Amino acid sequence: MQQKFWAWGDQLHVYDEQHQPVFWAKGRVFSWGHQLSFQDMQGNELAFIKQKLMTWMSQYEIHRDGQRFAQVRKNFTWFTKKFTLEMVEGDSLVIQGDFWDHRYQFRCDDRVVAKVDKAYWAWTDTYGIETEEGEDDVAILCSTIVIDKILDDQQRRRSNSSSPLSPP
């Protein structure tokens, strides 16, 4: 998954192992909170990602055909970051790992169902995502987008609060 370098709003592409584009996501430029349409290369919307506002911890809903089918939320923890992908029908996945380095896993019970690893020598945010056979690739890819958004927002808030121009 690779974010587009120059784009009006959020844009990223998802490539297969042969580096052929298979999906893309485009964010709405003017909206309250993050909203992205996740589509195949023919323009068919496979999912719609929408940030829930006014929540204590970050939450996003993922919709298919206008119906919510999953939710990603940041869990409250003291020393580590942890997320949950809650499916409306099916298992919930715990997402944990080293979010500082953008290396984490999706787990169902004791089984790893997906791994995410960020590439550091790229111009834009680029992730390698490996999913197990039979897992919901769209839900996992959308969750990876959500986690990237949450981590970017947190980093931006930290940067702005430590700016010498920010009010005391």
Protein Blocks (a to p, Z undefined) as FASTA:
>chain_A
ZZdfbdgdjddddddfkopafbdcdddfbdghjadddddfkopafbdcdddehifbdcdd
ddeehiafbdcdddddfkbccdddddfbdcddddedjfknopacddehjbcfbdcdddfb
bfbdcddddddehiafklmmmmmmmmmmmmmmmmmmmmmmmpckbcZZ
